[in-house]
């Protein structure tokens, strides 16, 4: 099952993808979703990020806690990536969506960052983390990223989601429903320049983002 969110009548609504249509879901959180009979036509530009977490906890391939990214870094699958630099770096992450005492689902995060400050601020600027358009209950380890004409293929088959979840619980006494544990191989680093088009191609759906440099006076 593939779940996302849309802005419907000025409210964020969970939806389930069904053969080109989106079925509206009702519930207070991802563990309490119930189907309705109402269907909408699918359109990537109307999609929100599939979840708005309270926090994103990043763990590297050595199972070490790396940093926390605030949820204001999350953007829609078709949003522009705004930056005051002429280039950014990109590391893909597998996002584990936390449910009630378990992993609820999976998604892909495109984690953009700079090397401007050379500290944690490089991972904490706004509009730097588009999520795949869907989160899925099944784990799909293979995906592709296209940067302009170049295509990069990735396979995260070797990760152990339950081990990552247990490590995160050691760092944080309380994980809330909808929190994201982001697993990354920090050796993967893709260079992305101003005006580049970045596309995620995966079982979790797509992202289609353009990197746009803006004057630094509008940032600081």
C-alpha positions as YAML, in Angstrom:
chain: A
units: angstrom
residues:
- id: 1
  name: UNK
  ca: [0.00, 0.00, 0.00]
- id: 2
  name: UNK
  ca: [1.27, 3.46, -0.94]
- id: 3
  name: UNK
  ca: [0.21, 6.42, 1.20]
- id: 4
  name: UNK
  ca: [0.74, 10.15, 0.74]
- id: 5
  name: UNK
  ca: [-0.88, 13.50, 1.56]
- id: 6
  name: UNK
  ca: [-2.61, 16.21, -0.41]
- id: 7
  name: UNK
  ca: [-3.98, 19.65, 0.36]
- id: 8
  name: UNK
  ca: [-7.74, 19.15, 0.03]
- id: 9
  name: UNK
  ca: [-10.10, 22.03, 0.83]
- id: 10
  name: UNK
  ca: [-7.30, 23.80, 2.74]
- id: 11
  name: UNK
  ca: [-6.67, 20.76, 4.91]
- id: 12
  name: UNK
  ca: [-3.93, 18.16, 4.78]
- id: 13
  name: UNK
  ca: [-5.46, 14.74, 4.04]
- id: 14
  name: UNK
  ca: [-3.84, 11.33, 3.86]
- id: 15
  name: UNK
  ca: [-4.53, 9.47, 0.62]
- id: 16
  name: UNK
  ca: [-3.91, 5.99, -0.77]
- id: 17
  name: UNK
  ca: [-2.72, 5.56, -4.36]
- id: 18
  name: UNK
  ca: [-4.87, 3.27, -6.53]
- id: 19
  name: UNK
  ca: [-4.12, 2.90, -10.26]
- id: 20
  name: UNK
  ca: [-3.92, 6.60, -11.08]
- id: 21
  name: UNK
  ca: [-6.37, 7.76, -8.42]
- id: 22
  name: UNK
  ca: [-6.03, 8.87, -4.81]
- id: 23
  name: UNK
  ca: [-8.47, 7.57, -2.21]
- id: 24
  name: UNK
  ca: [-9.04, 9.92, 0.72]
- id: 25
  name: UNK
  ca: [-8.17, 8.42, 4.12]
- id: 26
  name: UNK
  ca: [-9.44, 9.52, 7.51]
- id: 27
  name: UNK
  ca: [-7.67, 9.26, 10.86]
- id: 28
  name: UNK
  ca: [-5.74, 11.21, 13.47]
- id: 29
  name: UNK
  ca: [-2.41, 9.58, 12.56]
- id: 30
  name: UNK
  ca: [-0.93, 6.93, 10.27]
- id: 31
  name: UNK
  ca: [-1.87, 4.11, 12.65]
- id: 32
  name: UNK
  ca: [-5.57, 5.03, 12.53]
- id: 33
  name: UNK
  ca: [-6.30, 5.47, 8.83]
- id: 34
  name: UNK
  ca: [-9.66, 4.40, 7.41]
- id: 35
  name: UNK
  ca: [-10.66, 4.44, 3.75]
- id: 36
  name: UNK
  ca: [-13.41, 6.59, 2.29]
- id: 37
  name: UNK
  ca: [-15.19, 6.17, -1.03]
- id: 38
  name: UNK
  ca: [-13.95, 9.52, -2.31]
- id: 39
  name: UNK
  ca: [-11.44, 9.41, -5.19]
- id: 40
  name: UNK
  ca: [-9.29, 12.18, -6.69]
- id: 41
  name: UNK
  ca: [-7.27, 12.19, -9.91]
- id: 42
  name: UNK
  ca: [-3.55, 11.77, -9.23]
- id: 43
  name: UNK
  ca: [-1.28, 14.72, -10.05]
- id: 44
  name: UNK
  ca: [2.36, 14.96, -8.86]
- id: 45
  name: UNK
  ca: [2.13, 18.75, -8.54]
- id: 46
  name: UNK
  ca: [-0.71, 18.43, -6.03]
- id: 47
  name: UNK
  ca: [1.16, 16.03, -3.76]
- id: 48
  name: UNK
  ca: [2.52, 17.00, -0.36]
- id: 49
  name: UNK
  ca: [5.26, 15.09, 1.42]
- id: 50
  name: UNK
  ca: [3.67, 11.80, 2.54]
- id: 51
  name: UNK
  ca: [4.33, 12.61, 6.22]
- id: 52
  name: UNK
  ca: [5.26, 15.71, 8.22]
- id: 53
  name: UNK
  ca: [7.46, 14.34, 11.02]
- id: 54
  name: UNK
  ca: [8.18, 16.09, 14.29]
- id: 55
  name: UNK
  ca: [11.85, 15.29, 13.69]
- id: 56
  name: UNK
  ca: [14.16, 13.47, 11.27]
- id: 57
  name: UNK
  ca: [16.88, 11.45, 12.98]
- id: 58
  name: UNK
  ca: [19.82, 10.60, 10.72]
- id: 59
  name: UNK
  ca: [21.91, 7.48, 11.35]
- id: 60
  name: UNK
  ca: [24.90, 6.55, 9.20]
- id: 61
  name: UNK
  ca: [25.99, 3.16, 7.86]
- id: 62
  name: UNK
  ca: [28.02, 2.52, 11.04]
- id: 63
  name: UNK
  ca: [24.77, 2.81, 13.05]
- id: 64
  name: UNK
  ca: [25.94, 6.05, 14.65]
- id: 65
  name: UNK
  ca: [23.65, 9.00, 15.28]
- id: 66
  name: UNK
  ca: [24.66, 11.85, 12.96]
- id: 67
  name: UNK
  ca: [22.25, 14.78, 13.25]
- id: 68
  name: UNK
  ca: [18.61, 15.81, 13.61]
- id: 69
  name: UNK
  ca: [16.91, 17.74, 10.85]
- id: 70
  name: UNK
  ca: [13.84, 19.82, 11.68]
- id: 71
  name: UNK
  ca: [10.60, 19.25, 9.80]
- id: 72
  name: UNK
  ca: [10.78, 22.70, 8.18]
- id: 73
  name: UNK
  ca: [13.39, 21.20, 5.85]
- id: 74
  name: UNK
  ca: [10.75, 18.92, 4.29]
- id: 75
  name: UNK
  ca: [9.36, 20.04, 0.93]
- id: 76
  name: UNK
  ca: [6.87, 18.64, -1.55]
- id: 77
  name: UNK
  ca: [7.94, 16.12, -4.22]
- id: 78
  name: UNK
  ca: [7.79, 18.76, -6.97]
- id: 79
  name: UNK
  ca: [9.10, 21.77, -5.01]
- id: 80
  name: UNK
  ca: [12.10, 23.85, -5.98]
- id: 81
  name: UNK
  ca: [15.25, 23.48, -3.85]
- id: 82
  name: UNK
  ca: [16.22, 27.05, -2.92]
- id: 83
  name: UNK
  ca: [19.83, 27.85, -2.06]
- id: 84
  name: UNK
  ca: [22.11, 30.87, -1.91]
- id: 85
  name: UNK
  ca: [24.98, 28.76, -3.32]
- id: 86
  name: UNK
  ca: [25.75, 27.75, -6.88]
- id: 87
  name: UNK
  ca: [26.12, 24.09, -5.90]
- id: 88
  name: UNK
  ca: [24.87, 21.64, -3.30]
- id: 89
  name: UNK
  ca: [25.59, 18.04, -2.39]
- id: 90
  name: UNK
  ca: [23.05, 15.24, -2.29]
- id: 91
  name: UNK
  ca: [22.94, 12.04, -0.28]
- id: 92
  name: UNK
  ca: [19.92, 9.73, -0.64]
- id: 93
  name: UNK
  ca: [18.47, 8.27, 2.54]
- id: 94
  name: UNK
  ca: [16.07, 5.46, 3.34]
- id: 95
  name: UNK
  ca: [13.43, 6.90, 5.66]
- id: 96
  name: UNK
  ca: [11.90, 4.60, 8.27]
- id: 97
  name: UNK
  ca: [8.53, 5.99, 9.34]
- id: 98
  name: UNK
  ca: [7.89, 5.32, 13.02]
- id: 99
  name: UNK
  ca: [4.55, 3.84, 14.03]
- id: 100
  name: UNK
  ca: [3.33, 2.67, 17.43]
- id: 101
  name: UNK
  ca: [6.30, 0.67, 18.79]
- id: 102
  name: UNK
  ca: [7.30, -0.42, 15.27]
- id: 103
  name: UNK
  ca: [8.31, 0.72, 11.81]
- id: 104
  name: UNK
  ca: [5.13, 1.67, 9.98]
- id: 105
  name: UNK
  ca: [6.46, 2.24, 6.47]
- id: 106
  name: UNK
  ca: [9.38, 3.37, 4.30]
- id: 107
  name: UNK
  ca: [10.16, 6.24, 1.94]
- id: 108
  name: UNK
  ca: [13.16, 7.91, 0.30]
- id: 109
  name: UNK
  ca: [14.62, 11.24, 1.35]
- id: 110
  name: UNK
  ca: [16.83, 13.33, -0.91]
- id: 111
  name: UNK
  ca: [19.09, 15.03, 1.62]
- id: 112
  name: UNK
  ca: [20.61, 18.19, 0.13]
- id: 113
  name: UNK
  ca: [23.33, 19.99, 2.07]
- id: 114
  name: UNK
  ca: [26.05, 22.56, 1.59]
- id: 115
  name: UNK
  ca: [29.68, 22.79, 2.68]
- id: 116
  name: UNK
  ca: [29.42, 26.50, 3.33]
- id: 117
  name: UNK
  ca: [29.57, 26.52, 7.13]
- id: 118
  name: UNK
  ca: [31.38, 23.21, 7.70]
- id: 119
  name: UNK
  ca: [29.20, 22.49, 10.71]
- id: 120
  name: UNK
  ca: [25.69, 21.28, 11.53]
- id: 121
  name: UNK
  ca: [24.09, 24.28, 9.82]
- id: 122
  name: UNK
  ca: [24.96, 22.74, 6.46]
- id: 123
  name: UNK
  ca: [22.34, 20.06, 7.21]
- id: 124
  name: UNK
  ca: [19.73, 22.35, 8.73]
- id: 125
  name: UNK
  ca: [18.82, 24.96, 6.14]
- id: 126
  name: UNK
  ca: [15.22, 25.14, 4.91]
- id: 127
  name: UNK
  ca: [13.93, 23.57, 1.65]
- id: 128
  name: UNK
  ca: [16.62, 20.93, 1.59]
- id: 129
  name: UNK
  ca: [14.77, 17.61, 2.01]
- id: 130
  name: UNK
  ca: [12.18, 16.49, -0.52]
- id: 131
  name: UNK
  ca: [10.54, 13.15, 0.36]
- id: 132
  name: UNK
  ca: [9.40, 10.58, -2.18]
- id: 133
  name: UNK
  ca: [5.75, 11.17, -3.01]
- id: 134
  name: UNK
  ca: [4.62, 7.98, -1.26]
- id: 135
  name: UNK
  ca: [5.51, 5.98, 1.80]
- id: 136
  name: UNK
  ca: [5.03, 2.24, 1.35]
- id: 137
  name: UNK
  ca: [4.42, -0.53, 3.84]
- id: 138
  name: UNK
  ca: [6.85, -2.77, 1.92]
- id: 139
  name: UNK
  ca: [10.58, -2.09, 1.79]
- id: 140
  name: UNK
  ca: [11.96, -1.45, -1.71]
- id: 141
  name: UNK
  ca: [15.76, -1.11, -1.54]
- id: 142
  name: UNK
  ca: [16.53, -0.18, -5.16]
- id: 143
  name: UNK
  ca: [15.99, 3.21, -6.77]
- id: 144
  name: UNK
  ca: [17.52, 5.68, -9.23]
- id: 145
  name: UNK
  ca: [18.38, 9.37, -9.13]
- id: 146
  name: UNK
  ca: [18.63, 11.36, -12.35]
- id: 147
  name: UNK
  ca: [20.55, 14.65, -12.27]
- id: 148
  name: UNK
  ca: [19.99, 16.36, -15.61]
- id: 149
  name: UNK
  ca: [21.15, 13.61, -18.02]
- id: 150
  name: UNK
  ca: [23.16, 11.49, -15.56]
- id: 151
  name: UNK
  ca: [21.49, 8.49, -13.89]
- id: 152
  name: UNK
  ca: [22.77, 6.95, -10.63]
- id: 153
  name: UNK
  ca: [21.51, 3.60, -9.33]
- id: 154
  name: UNK
  ca: [21.39, 2.61, -5.66]
- id: 155
  name: UNK
  ca: [20.71, -0.59, -3.77]
- id: 156
  name: UNK
  ca: [20.17, -0.50, 0.01]
- id: 157
  name: UNK
  ca: [19.41, -4.22, 0.27]
- id: 158
  name: UNK
  ca: [22.02, -4.72, 2.99]
- id: 159
  name: UNK
  ca: [20.31, -2.55, 5.61]
- id: 160
  name: UNK
  ca: [18.46, -4.03, 8.58]
- id: 161
  name: UNK
  ca: [15.44, -1.82, 9.37]
- id: 162
  name: UNK
  ca: [14.75, -3.36, 12.77]
- id: 163
  name: UNK
  ca: [18.37, -2.84, 13.87]
- id: 164
  name: UNK
  ca: [18.22, 0.80, 12.77]
- id: 165
  name: UNK
  ca: [14.96, 1.27, 14.69]
- id: 166
  name: UNK
  ca: [16.44, -0.24, 17.85]
- id: 167
  name: UNK
  ca: [19.56, 1.94, 17.59]
- id: 168
  name: UNK
  ca: [17.38, 5.07, 17.27]
- id: 169
  name: UNK
  ca: [15.46, 4.09, 20.41]
- id: 170
  name: UNK
  ca: [18.74, 4.03, 22.33]
- id: 171
  name: UNK
  ca: [19.47, 7.62, 21.33]
- id: 172
  name: UNK
  ca: [15.94, 8.88, 22.02]
- id: 173
  name: UNK
  ca: [13.77, 7.81, 24.93]
- id: 174
  name: UNK
  ca: [10.63, 8.72, 23.02]
- id: 175
  name: UNK
  ca: [9.92, 8.24, 19.34]
- id: 176
  name: UNK
  ca: [6.59, 9.64, 18.21]
- id: 177
  name: UNK
  ca: [4.26, 8.26, 15.55]
- id: 178
  name: UNK
  ca: [5.31, 9.87, 12.28]
- id: 179
  name: UNK
  ca: [8.93, 10.51, 13.27]
- id: 180
  name: UNK
  ca: [11.49, 9.61, 10.60]
- id: 181
  name: UNK
  ca: [14.68, 7.63, 11.08]
- id: 182
  name: UNK
  ca: [16.85, 8.42, 8.05]
- id: 183
  name: UNK
  ca: [19.54, 5.87, 7.20]
- id: 184
  name: UNK
  ca: [22.31, 7.08, 4.92]
- id: 185
  name: UNK
  ca: [25.53, 5.83, 3.45]
- id: 186
  name: UNK
  ca: [27.59, 8.98, 3.96]
- id: 187
  name: UNK
  ca: [30.08, 7.83, 1.34]
- id: 188
  name: UNK
  ca: [27.46, 8.58, -1.32]
- id: 189
  name: UNK
  ca: [27.78, 12.21, -2.36]
- id: 190
  name: UNK
  ca: [26.36, 13.63, -5.57]
- id: 191
  name: UNK
  ca: [27.19, 17.13, -6.76]
- id: 192
  name: UNK
  ca: [24.19, 19.23, -7.80]
- id: 193
  name: UNK
  ca: [24.60, 22.63, -9.43]
- id: 194
  name: UNK
  ca: [22.33, 25.63, -9.83]
- id: 195
  name: UNK
  ca: [19.52, 25.01, -12.37]
- id: 196
  name: UNK
  ca: [19.97, 21.24, -12.18]
- id: 197
  name: UNK
  ca: [16.88, 19.06, -12.42]
- id: 198
  name: UNK
  ca: [16.87, 16.20, -9.92]
- id: 199
  name: UNK
  ca: [14.47, 13.29, -10.36]
- id: 200
  name: UNK
  ca: [13.93, 10.33, -8.05]
- id: 201
  name: UNK
  ca: [12.66, 7.16, -9.74]
- id: 202
  name: UNK
  ca: [11.51, 4.49, -7.29]
- id: 203
  name: UNK
  ca: [8.78, 2.18, -6.04]
- id: 204
  name: UNK
  ca: [7.97, 4.96, -3.59]
- id: 205
  name: UNK
  ca: [7.07, 7.24, -6.46]
- id: 206
  name: UNK
  ca: [8.95, 10.22, -7.85]
- id: 207
  name: UNK
  ca: [10.32, 13.55, -6.91]
- id: 208
  name: UNK
  ca: [11.04, 16.14, -9.56]
- id: 209
  name: UNK
  ca: [12.95, 19.08, -8.10]
- id: 210
  name: UNK
  ca: [14.89, 21.97, -9.58]
- id: 211
  name: UNK
  ca: [17.80, 23.59, -7.74]
- id: 212
  name: UNK
  ca: [17.53, 27.39, -7.85]
- id: 213
  name: UNK
  ca: [20.10, 29.82, -6.51]
- id: 214
  name: UNK
  ca: [18.61, 32.90, -4.83]
- id: 215
  name: UNK
  ca: [20.39, 36.04, -3.54]
- id: 216
  name: UNK
  ca: [21.88, 35.51, -0.10]
- id: 217
  name: UNK
  ca: [20.19, 38.72, 1.08]
- id: 218
  name: UNK
  ca: [16.88, 36.82, 0.93]
- id: 219
  name: UNK
  ca: [18.25, 34.04, 3.15]
- id: 220
  name: UNK
  ca: [20.03, 35.89, 5.98]
...
